[in-house]
Amino acid sequence: MRILGLLAGCSLALAACAGQPRNQPLTISDVAVDADLAAVTSRSAVTYWSHLSDDLKTAIATEYAGRIDPAGKKIEVDVDEISLRSPFETGATAETARLSGRVNLVNVDGTNAASYDVTATAQDVATYLPPGSNLVTISPTSAEYYRAVVQAFAAGTKTTLDAADAAS
């Protein structure tokens, strides 16, 4: 009789656990990007500044394709810096060609869920350069480098937000 009671108790406990939903991946309802002229720290980056917000918004949304939901959270990006200076210029380093900003994850009710600093530098863009390109042969002032740094920032945003969401 005791064994039957123990088995019945265990089966109830297992049944209660079976109905628990698994952690769902982060879903996004919107992406907003603010890139002020003050964020432009190199003359060559001015060429791309006028469409940086739209390009970055599209790149981040693309990272979340399949995970867009009107009830999801909103991503807000405030670009702190875009610099496309060559690392071979006087005083420049591989870190000088960069895109950095503050990424806020906002709840549906408008409250801030979390904030993170995200940066894409020359080391991050290699994956996103056109086939056959490398950091030595491609100029950081080129359209290809600009697209690669935007894609690297978008991927870094997704990696950061997904890791934080999984940890919570």
HUDA-V27573 format. One record per run of one state. SS is the DSSP state (@ for helix, = for strand, . for the rest). FROM is the first residue (numbers start at 1). LEN is the number of residues. If there is no record, write none. Layout:
BEGIN
SS;FROM;LEN
SS;FROM;LEN
END
This chain:
BEGIN
.;1;1
@;2;17
.;19;9
=;28;7
.;35;2
@;37;3
=;40;1
.;41;2
@;43;21
.;64;4
=;68;1
.;69;4
=;73;12
.;85;12
=;97;10
.;107;5
=;112;10
@;122;7
.;129;14
@;143;25
.;168;1
END
